[in-house]
Amino acid sequence: MNQYQYAGANLAVIEPSYERTDGRRRDIVNNAISVQEASNTVAALEYLKSHSIAPQVIERVLLEPAKRRYHTAQ
């Protein structure tokens, strides 16, 4: 599916890009997901905050699992 989703006559809505651009942050986020599964959400939240992950990323990763990115080997 492409990044544009038509929402009527001549309007296009751009869906946000959730592509990972930083391998280090990817690893931090993946570690936080493991912490959340093994411990709890508060521990994962503190871990992400301590690594300066943006609040909107923290919210998406911890509270909206359906929007998580899954890394596939290429």
N, CA, C and O atoms as a printed pandas DataFrame, in Angstrom:
     atom_number atom_name residue_name chain_id  residue_number  x_coord  y_coord  z_coord
0              1         N          MET        A               1    0.853   -1.172    0.000
1              2        CA          MET        A               1    0.000    0.000    0.000
2              3         C          MET        A               1    0.896    1.232    0.000
3              4         O          MET        A               1    1.912    1.266    0.694
4              5         N          ASN        A               2    0.524    2.230   -0.769
5              6        CA          ASN        A               2    1.375    3.410   -0.794
6              7         C          ASN        A               2    0.994    4.372    0.318
7              8         O          ASN        A               2   -0.005    4.175    1.009
8              9         N          GLN        A               3    1.801    5.419    0.485
9             10        CA          GLN        A               3    1.619    6.303    1.635
10            11         C          GLN        A               3    0.423    7.235    1.507
11            12         O          GLN        A               3    0.099    7.958    2.450
12            13         N          TYR        A               4   -0.239    7.229    0.352
13            14        CA          TYR        A               4   -1.389    8.104    0.172
14            15         C          TYR        A               4   -2.680    7.304    0.261
15            16         O          TYR        A               4   -2.795    6.205   -0.282
16            17         N          GLN        A               5   -3.623    7.874    0.944
17            18        CA          GLN        A               5   -4.916    7.226    1.100
18            19         C          GLN        A               5   -5.949    8.270    0.690
19            20         O          GLN        A               5   -6.033    9.335    1.303
20            21         N          TYR        A               6   -6.726    7.974   -0.333
21            22        CA          TYR        A               6   -7.673    8.961   -0.822
22            23         C          TYR        A               6   -8.874    9.067    0.093
23            24         O          TYR        A               6   -9.474    8.063    0.476
24            25         N          ALA        A               7   -9.215   10.293    0.437
25            26        CA          ALA        A               7  -10.290   10.552    1.387
26            27         C          ALA        A               7  -11.397   11.371    0.744
27            28         O          ALA        A               7  -11.988   12.230    1.399
28            29         N          GLY        A               8  -11.680   11.126   -0.494
29            30        CA          GLY        A               8  -12.749   11.860   -1.144
30            31         C          GLY        A               8  -12.317   12.368   -2.499
31            32         O          GLY        A               8  -11.323   11.910   -3.061
32            33         N          ALA        A               9  -13.067   13.316   -3.016
33            34        CA          ALA        A               9  -12.894   13.843   -4.361
34            35         C          ALA        A               9  -11.434   14.040   -4.756
35            36         O          ALA        A               9  -10.837   13.165   -5.383
36            37         N          ASN        A              10  -10.868   15.163   -4.401
37            38        CA          ASN        A              10   -9.495   15.463   -4.795
38            39         C          ASN        A              10   -8.588   15.642   -3.592
39            40         O          ASN        A              10   -7.620   16.400   -3.649
40            41         N          LEU        A              11   -8.887   14.962   -2.523
41            42        CA          LEU        A              11   -8.099   15.094   -1.306
42            43         C          LEU        A              11   -7.280   13.836   -1.080
43            44         O          LEU        A              11   -7.743   12.725   -1.339
44            45         N          ALA        A              12   -6.069   14.017   -0.597
45            46        CA          ALA        A              12   -5.229   12.872   -0.232
46            47         C          ALA        A              12   -4.732   13.094    1.185
47            48         O          ALA        A              12   -4.320   14.197    1.546
48            49         N          VAL        A              13   -4.775   12.053    1.971
49            50        CA          VAL        A              13   -4.287   12.112    3.345
50            51         C          VAL        A              13   -2.988   11.326    3.389
51            52         O          VAL        A              13   -2.941   10.169    2.972
52            53         N          ILE        A              14   -1.945   11.950    3.890
53            54        CA          ILE        A              14   -0.660   11.268    3.980
54            55         C          ILE        A              14   -0.601   10.521    5.299
55            56         O          ILE        A              14   -0.741   11.111    6.370
56            57         N          GLU        A              15   -0.391    9.213    5.207
57            58        CA          GLU        A              15   -0.251    8.406    6.411
58            59         C          GLU        A              15    1.149    8.623    6.968
59            60         O          GLU        A              15    2.098    8.775    6.199
60            61         N          PRO        A              16    1.297    8.641    8.284
61            62        CA          PRO        A              16    2.630    8.856    8.857
62            63         C          PRO        A              16    3.562    7.706    8.516
63            64         O          PRO        A              16    3.152    6.546    8.476
64            65         N          SER        A              17    4.819    8.046    8.272
65            66        CA          SER        A              17    5.821    7.026    8.003
66            67         C          SER        A              17    6.357    6.507    9.324
67            68         O          SER        A              17    6.812    7.281   10.167
68            69         N          TYR        A              18    6.301    5.189    9.503
69            70        CA          TYR        A              18    6.816    4.598   10.727
70            71         C          TYR        A              18    8.114    3.841   10.464
71            72         O          TYR        A              18    8.488    2.956   11.233
72            73         N          GLU        A              19    8.804    4.194    9.367
73            74        CA          GLU        A              19   10.055    3.508    9.070
74            75         C          GLU        A              19   11.118    3.867   10.088
75            76         O          GLU        A              19   11.250    5.021   10.495
76            77         N          ARG        A              20   11.868    2.866   10.487
77            78        CA          ARG        A              20   12.974    3.108   11.417
78            79         C          ARG        A              20   14.130    3.722   10.648
79            80         O          ARG        A              20   14.456    3.293    9.541
80            81         N          THR        A              21   14.741    4.725   11.244
81            82        CA          THR        A              21   15.877    5.370   10.594
82            83         C          THR        A              21   17.141    5.268   11.427
83            84         O          THR        A              21   18.207    5.684   10.975
84            85         N          ASP        A              22   17.049    4.735   12.607
85            86        CA          ASP        A              22   18.177    4.726   13.526
86            87         C          ASP        A              22   18.270    3.361   14.212
87            88         O          ASP        A              22   17.410    3.003   15.017
88            89         N          GLY        A              23   19.315    2.610   13.890
89            90        CA          GLY        A              23   19.483    1.271   14.453
90            91         C          GLY        A              23   19.623    1.264   15.960
91            92         O          GLY        A              23   19.135    0.348   16.622
92            93         N          ARG        A              24   20.282    2.270   16.513
93            94        CA          ARG        A              24   20.459    2.346   17.967
94            95         C          ARG        A              24   19.109    2.495   18.662
95            96         O          ARG        A              24   18.818    1.799   19.636
96            97         N          ARG        A              25   18.298    3.402   18.153
97            98        CA          ARG        A              25   16.973    3.597   18.752
98            99         C          ARG        A              25   16.084    2.377   18.556
99           100         O          ARG        A              25   15.271    2.050   19.421
100          101         N          ARG        A              26   16.237    1.709   17.428
101          102        CA          ARG        A              26   15.491    0.470   17.201
102          103         C          ARG        A              26   15.800   -0.529   18.307
103          104         O          ARG        A              26   14.895   -1.154   18.860
104          105         N          ASP        A              27   17.079   -0.676   18.625
105          106        CA          ASP        A              27   17.480   -1.618   19.672
106          107         C          ASP        A              27   16.935   -1.203   21.038
107          108         O          ASP        A              27   16.510   -2.051   21.824
108          109         N          ILE        A              28   16.948    0.094   21.319
109          110        CA          ILE        A              28   16.409    0.598   22.590
110          111         C          ILE        A              28   14.919    0.281   22.684
111          112         O          ILE        A              28   14.444   -0.201   23.712
112          113         N          VAL        A              29   14.190    0.554   21.609
113          114        CA          VAL        A              29   12.746    0.293   21.598
114          115         C          VAL        A              29   12.474   -1.204   21.745
115          116         O          VAL        A              29   11.585   -1.601   22.498
116          117         N          ASN        A              30   13.231   -2.029   21.034
117          118        CA          ASN        A              30   13.035   -3.477   21.154
118          119         C          ASN        A              30   13.323   -3.958   22.570
119          120         O          ASN        A              30   12.615   -4.823   23.087
120          121         N          ASN        A              31   14.355   -3.406   23.201
121          122        CA          ASN        A              31   14.651   -3.759   24.595
122          123         C          ASN        A              31   13.507   -3.341   25.513
123          124         O          ASN        A              31   13.140   -4.075   26.430
124          125         N          ALA        A              32   12.950   -2.166   25.265
125          126        CA          ALA        A              32   11.836   -1.685   26.090
126          127         C          ALA        A              32   10.615   -2.589   25.958
127          128         O          ALA        A              32    9.916   -2.839   26.940
128          129         N          ILE        A              33   10.360   -3.074   24.758
129          130        CA          ILE        A              33    9.238   -3.996   24.556
130          131         C          ILE        A              33    9.471   -5.271   25.363
131          132         O          ILE        A              33    8.541   -5.813   25.959
132          133         N          SER        A              34   10.705   -5.741   25.377
133          134        CA          SER        A              34   11.038   -6.927   26.179
134          135         C          SER        A              34   10.855   -6.655   27.666
135          136         O          SER        A              34   10.356   -7.504   28.404
136          137         N          VAL        A              35   11.266   -5.456   28.102
137          138        CA          VAL        A              35   11.085   -5.072   29.509
138          139         C          VAL        A              35    9.600   -5.038   29.845
139          140         O          VAL        A              35    9.187   -5.530   30.895
140          141         N          GLN        A              36    8.802   -4.464   28.965
141          142        CA          GLN        A              36    7.360   -4.387   29.203
142          143         C          GLN        A              36    6.753   -5.782   29.335
143          144         O          GLN        A              36    5.924   -6.023   30.213
144          145         N          GLU        A              37    7.167   -6.698   28.461
145          146        CA          GLU        A              37    6.624   -8.059   28.502
146          147         C          GLU        A              37    7.078   -8.816   29.747
147          148         O          GLU        A              37    6.306   -9.573   30.335
148          149         N          ALA        A              38    8.340   -8.610   30.150
149          150        CA          ALA        A              38    8.895   -9.352   31.286
150          151         C          ALA        A              38    8.555   -8.725   32.631
151          152         O          ALA        A              38    8.475   -9.419   33.645
152          153         N          SER        A              39    8.356   -7.410   32.637
153          154        CA          SER        A              39    8.152   -6.708   33.901
154          155         C          SER        A              39    6.823   -5.963   33.872
155          156         O          SER        A              39    5.778   -6.517   34.216
156          157         N          ASN        A              40    6.879   -4.691   33.453
157          158        CA          ASN        A              40    5.646   -3.904   33.368
158          159         C          ASN        A              40    5.863   -2.668   32.509
159          160         O          ASN        A              40    6.990   -2.350   32.131
160          161         N          THR        A              41    4.785   -1.983   32.210
161          162        CA          THR        A              41    4.834   -0.822   31.327
162          163         C          THR        A              41    5.604    0.335   31.945
163          164         O          THR        A              41    6.315    1.047   31.234
164          165         N          VAL        A              42    5.479    0.539   33.249
165          166        CA          VAL        A              42    6.184    1.648   33.907
166          167         C          VAL        A              42    7.695    1.471   33.778
167          168         O          VAL        A              42    8.410    2.437   33.513
168          169         N          ALA        A              43    8.183    0.254   33.962
169          170        CA          ALA        A              43    9.621    0.000   33.822
170          171         C          ALA        A              43   10.078    0.279   32.391
171          172         O          ALA        A              43   11.141    0.863   32.182
172          173         N          ALA        A              44    9.283   -0.133   31.413
173          174        CA          ALA        A              44    9.620    0.121   30.013
174          175         C          ALA        A              44    9.590    1.617   29.708
175          176         O          ALA        A              44   10.445    2.122   28.981
176          177         N          LEU        A              45    8.611    2.321   30.262
177          178        CA          LEU        A              45    8.508    3.767   30.096
178          179         C          LEU        A              45    9.755    4.465   30.628
179          180         O          LEU        A              45   10.330    5.315   29.948
180          181         N          GLU        A              46   10.165    4.114   31.820
181          182        CA          GLU        A              46   11.353    4.734   32.419
182          183         C          GLU        A              46   12.606    4.423   31.608
183          184         O          GLU        A              46   13.473    5.281   31.446
184          185         N          TYR        A              47   12.699    3.202   31.102
185          186        CA          TYR        A              47   13.839    2.815   30.274
186          187         C          TYR        A              47   13.898    3.693   29.020
187          188         O          TYR        A              47   14.960    4.212   28.675
188          189         N          LEU        A              48   12.767    3.858   28.343
189          190        CA          LEU        A              48   12.733    4.676   27.127
190          191         C          LEU        A              48   13.042    6.140   27.428
191          192         O          LEU        A              48   13.785    6.784   26.688
192          193         N          LYS        A              49   12.474    6.665   28.509
193          194        CA          LYS        A              49   12.747    8.058   28.891
194          195         C          LYS        A              49   14.225    8.262   29.191
195          196         O          LYS        A              49   14.793    9.294   28.835
196          197         N          SER        A              50   14.852    7.288   29.844
197          198        CA          SER        A              50   16.269    7.421   30.195
198          199         C          SER        A              50   17.167    7.406   28.963
199          200         O          SER        A              50   18.327    7.814   29.032
200          201         N          HIS        A              51   16.632    6.936   27.834
201          202        CA          HIS        A              51   17.390    6.921   26.585
202          203         C          HIS        A              51   16.910    8.013   25.616
203          204         O          HIS        A              51   17.202    7.966   24.421
204          205         N          SER        A              52   16.177    8.986   26.146
205          206        CA          SER        A              52   15.731   10.161   25.368
206          207         C          SER        A              52   14.905    9.810   24.131
207          208         O          SER        A              52   15.042   10.437   23.080
208          209         N          ILE        A              53   14.060    8.815   24.270
209          210        CA          ILE        A              53   13.144    8.481   23.180
210          211         C          ILE        A              53   11.971    9.458   23.246
211          212         O          ILE        A              53   11.465    9.761   24.327
212          213         N          ALA        A              54   11.549    9.943   22.093
213          214        CA          ALA        A              54   10.487   10.949   22.014
214          215         C          ALA        A              54    9.184   10.439   22.639
215          216         O          ALA        A              54    8.827    9.272   22.474
216          217         N          PRO        A              55    8.476   11.320   23.358
217          218        CA          PRO        A              55    7.222   10.918   24.020
218          219         C          PRO        A              55    6.202   10.281   23.080
219          220         O          PRO        A              55    5.533    9.321   23.465
220          221         N          GLN        A              56    6.068   10.796   21.852
221          222        CA          GLN        A              56    5.090   10.217   20.927
222          223         C          GLN        A              56    5.493    8.804   20.506
223          224         O          GLN        A              56    4.629    7.971   20.232
224          225         N          VAL        A              57    6.787    8.530   20.452
225          226        CA          VAL        A              57    7.253    7.177   20.139
226          227         C          VAL        A              57    6.969    6.251   21.321
227          228         O          VAL        A              57    6.499    5.128   21.143
228          229         N          ILE        A              58    7.260    6.734   22.519
229          230        CA          ILE        A              58    6.999    5.945   23.726
230          231         C          ILE        A              58    5.523    5.561   23.795
231          232         O          ILE        A              58    5.186    4.404   24.042
232          233         N          GLU        A              59    4.658    6.531   23.576
233          234        CA          GLU        A              59    3.219    6.265   23.640
234          235         C          GLU        A              59    2.804    5.222   22.609
235          236         O          GLU        A              59    2.072    4.284   22.923
236          237         N          ARG        A              60    3.276    5.392   21.377
237          238        CA          ARG        A              60    2.908    4.454   20.309
238          239         C          ARG        A              60    3.413    3.048   20.603
239          240         O          ARG        A              60    2.682    2.070   20.444
240          241         N          VAL        A              61    4.659    2.955   21.029
241          242        CA          VAL        A              61    5.269    1.641   21.253
242          243         C          VAL        A              61    4.635    0.907   22.429
243          244         O          VAL        A              61    4.345   -0.285   22.337
244          245         N          LEU        A              62    4.421    1.613   23.524
245          246        CA          LEU        A              62    3.935    0.939   24.731
246          247         C          LEU        A              62    2.420    0.794   24.796
247          248         O          LEU        A              62    1.915   -0.165   25.380
248          249         N          LEU        A              63    1.693    1.733   24.204
249          250        CA          LEU        A              63    0.237    1.721   24.350
250          251         C          LEU        A              63   -0.521    1.316   23.089
251          252         O          LEU        A              63   -1.720    1.044   23.147
252          253         N          GLU        A              64    0.173    1.273   21.950
253          254        CA          GLU        A              64   -0.489    0.923   20.698
254          255         C          GLU        A              64    0.310   -0.156   19.966
255          256         O          GLU        A              64    0.908    0.125   18.927
256          257         N          PRO        A              65    0.331   -1.374   20.485
257          258        CA          PRO        A              65    1.157   -2.425   19.885
258          259         C          PRO        A              65    0.843   -2.704   18.415
259          260         O          PRO        A              65    1.716   -3.169   17.681
260          261         N          ALA        A              66   -0.367   -2.434   17.980
261          262        CA          ALA        A              66   -0.715   -2.666   16.575
262          263         C          ALA        A              66    0.060   -1.741   15.637
263          264         O          ALA        A              66    0.178   -2.026   14.445
264          265         N          LYS        A              67    0.587   -0.640   16.166
265          266        CA          LYS        A              67    1.337    0.316   15.349
266          267         C          LYS        A              67    2.845    0.125   15.451
267          268         O          LYS        A              67    3.614    0.924   14.917
268          269         N          ARG        A              68    3.262   -0.924   16.131
269          270        CA          ARG        A              68    4.699   -1.186   16.243
270          271         C          ARG        A              68    5.265   -1.604   14.901
271          272         O          ARG        A              68    4.580   -2.210   14.077
272          273         N          ARG        A              69    6.519   -1.270   14.699
273          274        CA          ARG        A              69    7.242   -1.713   13.515
274          275         C          ARG        A              69    7.915   -3.026   13.847
275          276         O          ARG        A              69    8.429   -3.216   14.949
276          277         N          TYR        A              70    7.907   -3.908   12.907
277          278        CA          TYR        A              70    8.591   -5.176   13.123
278          279         C          TYR        A              70    9.732   -5.281   12.140
279          280         O          TYR        A              70    9.542   -5.182   10.928
280          281         N          HIS        A              71   10.913   -5.481   12.674
281          282        CA          HIS        A              71   12.123   -5.559   11.865
282          283         C          HIS        A              71   12.165   -6.893   11.139
283          284         O          HIS        A              71   11.963   -7.950   11.737
284          285         N          THR        A              72   12.428   -6.826    9.851
285          286        CA          THR        A              72   12.612   -8.051    9.082
286          287         C          THR        A              72   14.001   -8.034    8.491
287          288         O          THR        A              72   14.443   -7.010    7.970
288          289         N          ALA        A              73   14.691   -9.146    8.563
289          290        CA          ALA        A              73   16.050   -9.237    8.022
290          291         C          ALA        A              73   15.993   -9.124    6.510
291          292         O          ALA        A              73   15.102   -9.676    5.864
292          293         N          GLN        A              74   16.952   -8.403    5.954
293          294        CA          GLN        A              74   16.982   -8.234    4.496
294          295         C          GLN        A              74   18.206   -8.876    3.921
295          296         O          GLN        A              74   18.409   -8.840    2.707
